[in-house]
Amino acid sequence: MDSNDIVRRISAACCLPTAEARLILDVVFQSVFAAAANGEEISIRGFGKFSVKSRPREEGTKWIVSEPVVIHFTPYWPDMLAPAIVSAKPKKLGART
């Protein structure tokens, strides 16, 4: 799924033109990025949390930026998702059936 798929779903679910659905998605992403840039933790109920963490530079590597930044995502699923969605998730590698 990509952003165009999400826009189509928003458009269909809310009976909105695609352009308005795109604007809604863009505002959501801009809000998340702005909060992350300010060092805030972003929590989307039923989905997960995003937080920005910086980590020290590793020796012997060439970094373009002076301090690497990692956006960490902590999902709330599978416990929060509907059973039909959880069963559709791919199995872990090496898992026995």
C-alpha positions as CSV (number, residue, x, y, z in Angstrom):
1,M,0.0,0.0,0.0
2,D,1.3,3.5,-0.8
3,S,0.0,7.0,-0.2
4,N,-2.2,6.9,-3.3
5,D,-4.0,3.9,-1.9
6,I,-4.6,5.6,1.4
7,V,-5.9,8.7,-0.4
8,R,-8.3,6.6,-2.4
9,R,-9.5,4.9,0.8
10,I,-10.0,8.3,2.6
11,S,-11.8,9.6,-0.5
12,A,-14.2,6.6,-0.6
13,A,-14.8,6.4,3.1
14,C,-15.5,10.1,3.6
15,C,-17.2,10.8,0.2
16,L,-14.6,13.4,-0.6
17,P,-12.9,14.4,-3.9
18,T,-9.4,12.8,-4.2
19,A,-7.8,16.2,-4.0
20,E,-9.3,16.9,-0.6
21,A,-8.4,13.4,0.6
22,R,-4.8,14.1,-0.5
23,L,-4.8,17.4,1.4
24,I,-5.9,15.5,4.5
25,L,-3.2,13.0,4.3
26,D,-0.6,15.7,3.6
27,V,-1.7,17.6,6.7
28,V,-1.4,14.5,8.8
29,F,2.1,13.7,7.6
30,Q,3.2,17.4,8.0
31,S,1.9,17.4,11.5
32,V,3.8,14.2,12.3
33,F,7.0,15.5,10.8
34,A,6.7,18.9,12.6
35,A,6.1,17.2,15.9
36,A,9.1,14.9,15.3
37,A,11.3,17.8,14.4
38,N,10.4,19.4,17.7
39,G,11.4,16.2,19.5
40,E,7.9,15.2,20.5
41,E,6.7,11.7,20.6
42,I,3.8,11.0,18.3
43,S,1.2,8.5,19.4
44,I,-1.6,7.4,17.0
45,R,-4.1,5.4,19.0
46,G,-4.5,1.9,17.7
47,F,-1.5,2.2,15.3
48,G,1.7,3.0,17.2
49,K,4.1,5.6,18.4
50,F,6.9,7.5,16.6
51,S,9.8,9.1,18.3
52,V,13.0,10.6,17.1
53,K,16.3,9.4,18.6
54,S,19.8,10.4,17.8
55,R,22.6,8.0,18.2
56,P,26.3,8.5,18.3
57,R,28.4,8.4,15.2
58,E,30.0,4.9,14.6
59,E,33.7,4.8,14.2
60,G,35.0,4.2,10.6
61,T,31.8,5.2,8.9
62,K,31.2,8.3,6.7
63,W,28.1,10.2,7.6
64,I,26.6,13.0,5.5
65,V,25.1,14.7,8.6
66,S,27.0,15.4,11.8
67,E,24.6,13.5,14.0
68,P,22.5,10.5,12.8
69,V,18.8,10.6,13.6
70,V,16.6,7.6,13.8
71,I,12.8,7.7,13.7
72,H,11.7,4.8,16.0
73,F,8.3,3.3,15.5
74,T,6.6,1.1,18.1
75,P,3.5,-0.6,16.8
76,Y,0.5,-1.3,19.0
77,W,-0.6,-4.3,16.9
78,P,-1.3,-7.2,16.7
79,D,-3.3,-6.9,20.0
80,M,-5.1,-3.8,18.8
81,L,-6.0,-4.9,15.3
82,A,-9.1,-6.7,14.2
83,P,-8.7,-10.5,14.0
84,A,-9.1,-10.5,10.2
85,I,-6.1,-8.1,9.8
86,V,-3.9,-10.0,12.3
87,S,-4.4,-13.3,10.5
88,A,-3.4,-11.7,7.2
89,K,0.0,-10.6,8.6
90,P,2.9,-12.6,7.1
91,K,4.5,-15.2,9.4
92,K,8.0,-14.6,10.8
93,L,10.9,-16.3,9.0
94,G,11.6,-19.7,10.4
95,A,8.3,-19.9,12.3
96,R,6.8,-23.4,12.5
97,T,3.2,-24.0,11.5
